[in-house]
Amino acid sequence: MNQEKAMINTVDRKGLYRLGGISAIVLGLSYILITVVYVLGGALPSGAEEWLKYLVGHTTAWWTILALSALTDFLFLPVALALTIALKEVNRNAVLAGASLIAMFAILDLTVTWPNYASLITLSGKYAAVTSDVQRTVIVAAATYAWSVLNSSLFAVYAILVPSLGILIIGLAMLKGVFNKATAYSGLATGILGIVAVVGPFVISALGAIAIIASVFTTVWVLLAGVSLCQLD
């Protein structure tokens, strides 16, 4: 009986690793596609009204970005769970903390970031359709709230700092776990760069640009983690 239970647990664990691995690979590929759409969209504007004008000509691109980004948030959940199971023997509490931070980021992103972007996209269509200055002013006022949320310090904390801390913790666990060193070190680099991108601008404003490099390392990390999870027994 115990042997049968062990066999079932092994099969379940392998299935979870496979699900997490495939989710991570799809997540990484989605990040690459999102980046391509971003680049094709050109330089991003500043200011609520400028965003409305910009989105009028980029509605399809931004609905695509929104859909893919929401998908990646959902995919982070099975990835975090699979990593927790794979690394629980290394340091259960630390890995749970790291996975919880990643899950927290995904949930906040789904409930705060993308609803506000959806609001801006929807309002841009109304902005283009109105004919009076009064109506346009009302729409800009409504868009200002969403734009303010997306440009607040709180946004940087939950969208960059929180997942970076989670990935850093898991990267440290990977150094002693079943993952290869490349996966572990890419996780460490992702975490450190993300932290610097959020905290650094308080000292040197230019350090905020490191967020772009951090996003590249995040993509590399999830792809490597995905391949590694698929290879686990």
ChimeraX commands (.cxc) that place a marker at each C-alpha (Angstrom):
marker #1 position 0.00,0.00,0.00 radius 0.5
marker #1 position 2.77,2.45,0.92 radius 0.5
marker #1 position 4.60,1.58,-2.29 radius 0.5
marker #1 position 1.46,2.26,-4.33 radius 0.5
marker #1 position 0.99,5.61,-2.61 radius 0.5
marker #1 position 4.61,6.47,-3.31 radius 0.5
marker #1 position 4.14,5.62,-7.00 radius 0.5
marker #1 position 1.00,7.79,-7.18 radius 0.5
marker #1 position 2.80,10.67,-5.47 radius 0.5
marker #1 position 5.68,10.33,-7.94 radius 0.5
marker #1 position 3.30,10.44,-10.91 radius 0.5
marker #1 position 1.46,13.44,-9.44 radius 0.5
marker #1 position 4.74,15.23,-8.81 radius 0.5
marker #1 position 5.96,14.58,-12.35 radius 0.5
marker #1 position 2.67,15.89,-13.73 radius 0.5
marker #1 position 2.98,19.02,-11.62 radius 0.5
marker #1 position 6.56,19.56,-12.78 radius 0.5
marker #1 position 5.45,19.15,-16.39 radius 0.5
marker #1 position 2.57,21.59,-15.93 radius 0.5
marker #1 position 4.84,24.12,-14.25 radius 0.5
marker #1 position 7.54,23.65,-16.86 radius 0.5
marker #1 position 5.22,24.07,-19.83 radius 0.5
marker #1 position 3.60,27.07,-18.14 radius 0.5
marker #1 position 7.02,28.67,-17.61 radius 0.5
marker #1 position 8.05,28.12,-21.23 radius 0.5
marker #1 position 4.78,29.55,-22.56 radius 0.5
marker #1 position 5.20,32.44,-20.11 radius 0.5
marker #1 position 8.69,33.20,-21.37 radius 0.5
marker #1 position 7.65,33.02,-25.02 radius 0.5
marker #1 position 4.69,35.30,-24.24 radius 0.5
marker #1 position 7.08,37.82,-22.68 radius 0.5
marker #1 position 9.10,37.81,-25.89 radius 0.5
marker #1 position 5.96,38.39,-27.97 radius 0.5
marker #1 position 4.83,41.18,-25.64 radius 0.5
marker #1 position 8.23,42.85,-26.03 radius 0.5
marker #1 position 7.96,42.69,-29.82 radius 0.5
marker #1 position 4.52,44.33,-29.72 radius 0.5
marker #1 position 5.82,47.00,-27.34 radius 0.5
marker #1 position 8.72,47.83,-29.65 radius 0.5
marker #1 position 6.52,47.96,-32.74 radius 0.5
marker #1 position 4.24,50.39,-30.89 radius 0.5
marker #1 position 7.00,52.97,-30.64 radius 0.5
marker #1 position 7.89,55.31,-27.79 radius 0.5
marker #1 position 5.36,55.46,-24.97 radius 0.5
marker #1 position 3.83,58.85,-24.10 radius 0.5
marker #1 position 3.65,60.61,-20.74 radius 0.5
marker #1 position 0.46,62.07,-19.31 radius 0.5
marker #1 position -3.13,60.82,-19.32 radius 0.5
marker #1 position -4.33,62.71,-22.38 radius 0.5
marker #1 position -1.21,61.79,-24.34 radius 0.5
marker #1 position -1.90,58.14,-23.56 radius 0.5
marker #1 position -5.46,58.47,-24.85 radius 0.5
marker #1 position -4.20,59.97,-28.11 radius 0.5
marker #1 position -1.52,57.30,-28.41 radius 0.5
marker #1 position -3.92,54.42,-27.77 radius 0.5
marker #1 position -6.33,55.61,-30.48 radius 0.5
marker #1 position -3.83,54.37,-33.05 radius 0.5
marker #1 position -2.59,51.36,-31.09 radius 0.5
marker #1 position -5.77,49.80,-29.73 radius 0.5
marker #1 position -5.25,46.33,-31.22 radius 0.5
marker #1 position -1.63,46.20,-30.07 radius 0.5
marker #1 position -2.53,47.10,-26.52 radius 0.5
marker #1 position -5.44,44.70,-26.27 radius 0.5
marker #1 position -2.93,42.07,-27.39 radius 0.5
marker #1 position -0.42,43.17,-24.76 radius 0.5
marker #1 position -3.13,43.15,-22.11 radius 0.5
marker #1 position -4.37,39.66,-23.01 radius 0.5
marker #1 position -0.88,38.16,-23.16 radius 0.5
marker #1 position 0.15,39.86,-19.92 radius 0.5
marker #1 position -2.92,38.57,-18.10 radius 0.5
marker #1 position -2.09,35.11,-19.41 radius 0.5
marker #1 position 1.45,35.33,-18.04 radius 0.5
marker #1 position 0.10,36.29,-14.62 radius 0.5
marker #1 position -2.08,33.17,-14.56 radius 0.5
marker #1 position 0.85,31.04,-15.75 radius 0.5
marker #1 position 3.02,32.24,-12.88 radius 0.5
marker #1 position 0.76,30.39,-10.43 radius 0.5
marker #1 position 1.48,26.79,-11.56 radius 0.5
marker #1 position 5.13,27.76,-12.04 radius 0.5
marker #1 position 5.37,28.99,-8.44 radius 0.5
marker #1 position 3.64,25.83,-7.18 radius 0.5
marker #1 position 5.93,23.50,-9.15 radius 0.5
marker #1 position 9.04,25.33,-7.93 radius 0.5
marker #1 position 7.80,25.10,-4.35 radius 0.5
marker #1 position 7.43,21.32,-4.61 radius 0.5
marker #1 position 10.77,20.91,-6.39 radius 0.5
marker #1 position 12.69,22.96,-3.82 radius 0.5
marker #1 position 10.81,22.17,-0.60 radius 0.5
marker #1 position 13.63,19.93,0.65 radius 0.5
marker #1 position 16.16,22.76,0.33 radius 0.5
marker #1 position 14.46,25.37,2.50 radius 0.5
marker #1 position 10.71,24.97,2.69 radius 0.5
marker #1 position 9.96,28.27,4.45 radius 0.5
marker #1 position 12.17,30.36,2.17 radius 0.5
marker #1 position 10.78,28.77,-0.99 radius 0.5
marker #1 position 7.21,29.25,0.23 radius 0.5
marker #1 position 8.01,32.92,0.89 radius 0.5
marker #1 position 9.49,33.35,-2.60 radius 0.5
marker #1 position 6.60,31.58,-4.31 radius 0.5
marker #1 position 4.09,33.60,-2.27 radius 0.5
marker #1 position 5.70,36.85,-3.42 radius 0.5
marker #1 position 5.44,35.73,-7.05 radius 0.5
marker #1 position 1.81,34.73,-6.56 radius 0.5
marker #1 position 1.11,38.05,-4.84 radius 0.5
marker #1 position 2.56,39.90,-7.82 radius 0.5
marker #1 position 0.42,37.89,-10.24 radius 0.5
marker #1 position -2.77,38.58,-8.29 radius 0.5
marker #1 position -2.06,42.31,-7.90 radius 0.5
marker #1 position -1.15,42.58,-11.57 radius 0.5
marker #1 position -4.45,40.97,-12.56 radius 0.5
marker #1 position -6.54,43.08,-10.20 radius 0.5
marker #1 position -4.79,46.46,-10.51 radius 0.5
marker #1 position -2.51,46.81,-13.52 radius 0.5
marker #1 position -4.52,45.36,-16.36 radius 0.5
marker #1 position -7.95,46.70,-15.35 radius 0.5
marker #1 position -6.43,50.19,-15.39 radius 0.5
marker #1 position -4.85,49.63,-18.80 radius 0.5
marker #1 position -8.18,48.27,-20.03 radius 0.5
marker #1 position -9.81,51.45,-18.75 radius 0.5
marker #1 position -7.35,53.61,-20.68 radius 0.5
marker #1 position -7.85,51.61,-23.88 radius 0.5
marker #1 position -11.63,51.85,-23.58 radius 0.5
marker #1 position -11.52,55.56,-22.78 radius 0.5
marker #1 position -9.26,56.20,-25.77 radius 0.5
marker #1 position -12.04,55.01,-28.07 radius 0.5
marker #1 position -14.52,57.36,-26.40 radius 0.5
marker #1 position -11.96,60.18,-26.54 radius 0.5
marker #1 position -11.64,59.76,-30.30 radius 0.5
marker #1 position -15.41,59.71,-30.78 radius 0.5
marker #1 position -16.45,62.80,-28.79 radius 0.5
marker #1 position -16.85,66.18,-30.46 radius 0.5
marker #1 position -17.11,68.65,-27.59 radius 0.5
marker #1 position -14.35,69.95,-25.33 radius 0.5
marker #1 position -16.50,69.33,-22.26 radius 0.5
marker #1 position -16.89,65.64,-23.05 radius 0.5
marker #1 position -13.20,65.38,-23.84 radius 0.5
marker #1 position -12.31,66.98,-20.50 radius 0.5
marker #1 position -14.50,64.51,-18.62 radius 0.5
marker #1 position -12.85,61.56,-20.37 radius 0.5
marker #1 position -9.36,62.90,-19.66 radius 0.5
marker #1 position -10.30,63.32,-15.99 radius 0.5
marker #1 position -11.44,59.69,-15.85 radius 0.5
marker #1 position -8.25,58.54,-17.57 radius 0.5
marker #1 position -6.07,60.52,-15.17 radius 0.5
marker #1 position -6.93,58.20,-12.28 radius 0.5
marker #1 position -5.90,55.07,-14.19 radius 0.5
marker #1 position -2.76,56.76,-15.48 radius 0.5
marker #1 position -1.84,57.93,-11.97 radius 0.5
marker #1 position -2.15,54.41,-10.57 radius 0.5
marker #1 position 0.10,53.01,-13.30 radius 0.5
marker #1 position 2.72,55.69,-12.69 radius 0.5
marker #1 position 2.72,55.59,-8.89 radius 0.5
marker #1 position 5.54,54.35,-6.69 radius 0.5
marker #1 position 3.21,51.61,-5.47 radius 0.5
marker #1 position 3.03,50.22,-8.99 radius 0.5
marker #1 position 6.82,49.85,-9.14 radius 0.5
marker #1 position 6.81,48.11,-5.76 radius 0.5
marker #1 position 4.27,45.39,-6.59 radius 0.5
marker #1 position 5.05,45.05,-10.30 radius 0.5
marker #1 position 8.86,44.95,-10.05 radius 0.5
marker #1 position 10.11,44.78,-6.46 radius 0.5
marker #1 position 7.75,42.07,-5.16 radius 0.5
marker #1 position 8.39,39.51,-7.94 radius 0.5
marker #1 position 12.11,40.36,-7.93 radius 0.5
marker #1 position 12.35,39.49,-4.23 radius 0.5
marker #1 position 10.46,36.27,-4.87 radius 0.5
marker #1 position 12.69,35.24,-7.75 radius 0.5
marker #1 position 15.82,36.17,-5.77 radius 0.5
marker #1 position 14.77,33.92,-2.87 radius 0.5
marker #1 position 13.96,31.04,-5.21 radius 0.5
marker #1 position 17.23,31.61,-7.09 radius 0.5
marker #1 position 19.15,31.22,-3.84 radius 0.5
marker #1 position 17.30,27.97,-3.15 radius 0.5
marker #1 position 18.09,26.76,-6.68 radius 0.5
marker #1 position 21.81,26.97,-5.90 radius 0.5
marker #1 position 21.39,24.03,-3.50 radius 0.5
marker #1 position 18.55,22.27,-5.25 radius 0.5
marker #1 position 18.02,20.15,-8.34 radius 0.5
marker #1 position 18.29,23.03,-10.82 radius 0.5
marker #1 position 21.40,23.85,-12.84 radius 0.5
marker #1 position 23.58,26.81,-11.96 radius 0.5
marker #1 position 22.56,28.81,-15.04 radius 0.5
marker #1 position 18.93,28.79,-13.90 radius 0.5
marker #1 position 19.90,29.70,-10.34 radius 0.5
marker #1 position 22.24,32.53,-11.33 radius 0.5
marker #1 position 19.74,34.00,-13.81 radius 0.5
marker #1 position 17.24,34.06,-10.93 radius 0.5
marker #1 position 19.75,35.85,-8.70 radius 0.5
marker #1 position 20.51,38.37,-11.44 radius 0.5
marker #1 position 16.80,38.96,-12.04 radius 0.5
marker #1 position 16.17,39.58,-8.36 radius 0.5
marker #1 position 19.11,41.89,-7.82 radius 0.5
marker #1 position 18.46,43.94,-10.96 radius 0.5
marker #1 position 14.76,44.29,-10.12 radius 0.5
marker #1 position 15.54,45.52,-6.62 radius 0.5
marker #1 position 18.08,48.03,-7.94 radius 0.5
marker #1 position 15.58,49.24,-10.56 radius 0.5
marker #1 position 13.07,50.16,-7.83 radius 0.5
marker #1 position 15.34,51.27,-4.98 radius 0.5
marker #1 position 18.18,52.72,-7.08 radius 0.5
marker #1 position 16.30,55.75,-8.49 radius 0.5
marker #1 position 16.00,57.16,-4.97 radius 0.5
marker #1 position 19.78,57.65,-5.19 radius 0.5
marker #1 position 20.46,57.87,-8.94 radius 0.5
marker #1 position 17.42,58.45,-11.14 radius 0.5
marker #1 position 19.02,56.78,-14.18 radius 0.5
marker #1 position 19.02,53.42,-12.40 radius 0.5
marker #1 position 15.30,53.09,-13.14 radius 0.5
marker #1 position 16.27,52.04,-16.67 radius 0.5
marker #1 position 17.68,48.82,-15.21 radius 0.5
marker #1 position 14.09,47.57,-15.11 radius 0.5
marker #1 position 14.43,46.82,-18.83 radius 0.5
marker #1 position 17.46,44.62,-18.21 radius 0.5
marker #1 position 15.65,42.98,-15.29 radius 0.5
marker #1 position 12.73,42.10,-17.57 radius 0.5
marker #1 position 15.15,40.42,-20.02 radius 0.5
marker #1 position 16.64,38.33,-17.21 radius 0.5
marker #1 position 13.14,37.46,-16.00 radius 0.5
marker #1 position 12.36,36.04,-19.43 radius 0.5
marker #1 position 15.61,34.05,-19.45 radius 0.5
marker #1 position 14.94,32.75,-15.94 radius 0.5
marker #1 position 11.40,31.51,-16.59 radius 0.5
marker #1 position 12.49,29.79,-19.81 radius 0.5
marker #1 position 15.42,28.05,-18.08 radius 0.5
marker #1 position 13.23,27.15,-15.10 radius 0.5
marker #1 position 10.60,25.77,-17.47 radius 0.5
marker #1 position 13.06,23.53,-19.28 radius 0.5
marker #1 position 14.50,22.36,-15.96 radius 0.5
marker #1 position 11.08,21.55,-14.51 radius 0.5
marker #1 position 10.18,19.49,-17.58 radius 0.5
marker #1 position 13.36,17.47,-17.09 radius 0.5
marker #1 position 12.79,16.66,-13.41 radius 0.5
marker #1 position 11.95,13.08,-12.46 radius 0.5
marker link #1:1,2 radius 0.2
marker link #1:2,3 radius 0.2
marker link #1:3,4 radius 0.2
marker link #1:4,5 radius 0.2
marker link #1:5,6 radius 0.2
marker link #1:6,7 radius 0.2
marker link #1:7,8 radius 0.2
marker link #1:8,9 radius 0.2
marker link #1:9,10 radius 0.2
marker link #1:10,11 radius 0.2
marker link #1:11,12 radius 0.2
marker link #1:12,13 radius 0.2
marker link #1:13,14 radius 0.2
marker link #1:14,15 radius 0.2
marker link #1:15,16 radius 0.2
marker link #1:16,17 radius 0.2
marker link #1:17,18 radius 0.2
marker link #1:18,19 radius 0.2
marker link #1:19,20 radius 0.2
marker link #1:20,21 radius 0.2
marker link #1:21,22 radius 0.2
marker link #1:22,23 radius 0.2
marker link #1:23,24 radius 0.2
marker link #1:24,25 radius 0.2
marker link #1:25,26 radius 0.2
marker link #1:26,27 radius 0.2
marker link #1:27,28 radius 0.2
marker link #1:28,29 radius 0.2
marker link #1:29,30 radius 0.2
marker link #1:30,31 radius 0.2
marker link #1:31,32 radius 0.2
marker link #1:32,33 radius 0.2
marker link #1:33,34 radius 0.2
marker link #1:34,35 radius 0.2
marker link #1:35,36 radius 0.2
marker link #1:36,37 radius 0.2
marker link #1:37,38 radius 0.2
marker link #1:38,39 radius 0.2
marker link #1:39,40 radius 0.2
marker link #1:40,41 radius 0.2
marker link #1:41,42 radius 0.2
marker link #1:42,43 radius 0.2
marker link #1:43,44 radius 0.2
marker link #1:44,45 radius 0.2
marker link #1:45,46 radius 0.2
marker link #1:46,47 radius 0.2
marker link #1:47,48 radius 0.2
marker link #1:48,49 radius 0.2
marker link #1:49,50 radius 0.2
marker link #1:50,51 radius 0.2
marker link #1:51,52 radius 0.2
marker link #1:52,53 radius 0.2
marker link #1:53,54 radius 0.2
marker link #1:54,55 radius 0.2
marker link #1:55,56 radius 0.2
marker link #1:56,57 radius 0.2
marker link #1:57,58 radius 0.2
marker link #1:58,59 radius 0.2
marker link #1:59,60 radius 0.2
marker link #1:60,61 radius 0.2
marker link #1:61,62 radius 0.2
marker link #1:62,63 radius 0.2
marker link #1:63,64 radius 0.2
marker link #1:64,65 radius 0.2
marker link #1:65,66 radius 0.2
marker link #1:66,67 radius 0.2
marker link #1:67,68 radius 0.2
marker link #1:68,69 radius 0.2
marker link #1:69,70 radius 0.2
marker link #1:70,71 radius 0.2
marker link #1:71,72 radius 0.2
marker link #1:72,73 radius 0.2
marker link #1:73,74 radius 0.2
marker link #1:74,75 radius 0.2
marker link #1:75,76 radius 0.2
marker link #1:76,77 radius 0.2
marker link #1:77,78 radius 0.2
marker link #1:78,79 radius 0.2
marker link #1:79,80 radius 0.2
marker link #1:80,81 radius 0.2
marker link #1:81,82 radius 0.2
marker link #1:82,83 radius 0.2
marker link #1:83,84 radius 0.2
marker link #1:84,85 radius 0.2
marker link #1:85,86 radius 0.2
marker link #1:86,87 radius 0.2
marker link #1:87,88 radius 0.2
marker link #1:88,89 radius 0.2
marker link #1:89,90 radius 0.2
marker link #1:90,91 radius 0.2
marker link #1:91,92 radius 0.2
marker link #1:92,93 radius 0.2
marker link #1:93,94 radius 0.2
marker link #1:94,95 radius 0.2
marker link #1:95,96 radius 0.2
marker link #1:96,97 radius 0.2
marker link #1:97,98 radius 0.2
marker link #1:98,99 radius 0.2
marker link #1:99,100 radius 0.2
marker link #1:100,101 radius 0.2
marker link #1:101,102 radius 0.2
marker link #1:102,103 radius 0.2
marker link #1:103,104 radius 0.2
marker link #1:104,105 radius 0.2
marker link #1:105,106 radius 0.2
marker link #1:106,107 radius 0.2
marker link #1:107,108 radius 0.2
marker link #1:108,109 radius 0.2
marker link #1:109,110 radius 0.2
marker link #1:110,111 radius 0.2
marker link #1:111,112 radius 0.2
marker link #1:112,113 radius 0.2
marker link #1:113,114 radius 0.2
marker link #1:114,115 radius 0.2
marker link #1:115,116 radius 0.2
marker link #1:116,117 radius 0.2
marker link #1:117,118 radius 0.2
marker link #1:118,119 radius 0.2
marker link #1:119,120 radius 0.2
marker link #1:120,121 radius 0.2
marker link #1:121,122 radius 0.2
marker link #1:122,123 radius 0.2
marker link #1:123,124 radius 0.2
marker link #1:124,125 radius 0.2
marker link #1:125,126 radius 0.2
marker link #1:126,127 radius 0.2
marker link #1:127,128 radius 0.2
marker link #1:128,129 radius 0.2
marker link #1:129,130 radius 0.2
marker link #1:130,131 radius 0.2
marker link #1:131,132 radius 0.2
marker link #1:132,133 radius 0.2
marker link #1:133,134 radius 0.2
marker link #1:134,135 radius 0.2
marker link #1:135,136 radius 0.2
marker link #1:136,137 radius 0.2
marker link #1:137,138 radius 0.2
marker link #1:138,139 radius 0.2
marker link #1:139,140 radius 0.2
marker link #1:140,141 radius 0.2
marker link #1:141,142 radius 0.2
marker link #1:142,143 radius 0.2
marker link #1:143,144 radius 0.2
marker link #1:144,145 radius 0.2
marker link #1:145,146 radius 0.2
marker link #1:146,147 radius 0.2
marker link #1:147,148 radius 0.2
marker link #1:148,149 radius 0.2
marker link #1:149,150 radius 0.2
marker link #1:150,151 radius 0.2
marker link #1:151,152 radius 0.2
marker link #1:152,153 radius 0.2
marker link #1:153,154 radius 0.2
marker link #1:154,155 radius 0.2
marker link #1:155,156 radius 0.2
marker link #1:156,157 radius 0.2
marker link #1:157,158 radius 0.2
marker link #1:158,159 radius 0.2
marker link #1:159,160 radius 0.2
marker link #1:160,161 radius 0.2
marker link #1:161,162 radius 0.2
marker link #1:162,163 radius 0.2
marker link #1:163,164 radius 0.2
marker link #1:164,165 radius 0.2
marker link #1:165,166 radius 0.2
marker link #1:166,167 radius 0.2
marker link #1:167,168 radius 0.2
marker link #1:168,169 radius 0.2
marker link #1:169,170 radius 0.2
marker link #1:170,171 radius 0.2
marker link #1:171,172 radius 0.2
marker link #1:172,173 radius 0.2
marker link #1:173,174 radius 0.2
marker link #1:174,175 radius 0.2
marker link #1:175,176 radius 0.2
marker link #1:176,177 radius 0.2
marker link #1:177,178 radius 0.2
marker link #1:178,179 radius 0.2
marker link #1:179,180 radius 0.2
marker link #1:180,181 radius 0.2
marker link #1:181,182 radius 0.2
marker link #1:182,183 radius 0.2
marker link #1:183,184 radius 0.2
marker link #1:184,185 radius 0.2
marker link #1:185,186 radius 0.2
marker link #1:186,187 radius 0.2
marker link #1:187,188 radius 0.2
marker link #1:188,189 radius 0.2
marker link #1:189,190 radius 0.2
marker link #1:190,191 radius 0.2
marker link #1:191,192 radius 0.2
marker link #1:192,193 radius 0.2
marker link #1:193,194 radius 0.2
marker link #1:194,195 radius 0.2
marker link #1:195,196 radius 0.2
marker link #1:196,197 radius 0.2
marker link #1:197,198 radius 0.2
marker link #1:198,199 radius 0.2
marker link #1:199,200 radius 0.2
marker link #1:200,201 radius 0.2
marker link #1:201,202 radius 0.2
marker link #1:202,203 radius 0.2
marker link #1:203,204 radius 0.2
marker link #1:204,205 radius 0.2
marker link #1:205,206 radius 0.2
marker link #1:206,207 radius 0.2
marker link #1:207,208 radius 0.2
marker link #1:208,209 radius 0.2
marker link #1:209,210 radius 0.2
marker link #1:210,211 radius 0.2
marker link #1:211,212 radius 0.2
marker link #1:212,213 radius 0.2
marker link #1:213,214 radius 0.2
marker link #1:214,215 radius 0.2
marker link #1:215,216 radius 0.2
marker link #1:216,217 radius 0.2
marker link #1:217,218 radius 0.2
marker link #1:218,219 radius 0.2
marker link #1:219,220 radius 0.2
marker link #1:220,221 radius 0.2
marker link #1:221,222 radius 0.2
marker link #1:222,223 radius 0.2
marker link #1:223,224 radius 0.2
marker link #1:224,225 radius 0.2
marker link #1:225,226 radius 0.2
marker link #1:226,227 radius 0.2
marker link #1:227,228 radius 0.2
marker link #1:228,229 radius 0.2
marker link #1:229,230 radius 0.2
marker link #1:230,231 radius 0.2
marker link #1:231,232 radius 0.2
marker link #1:232,233 radius 0.2
view
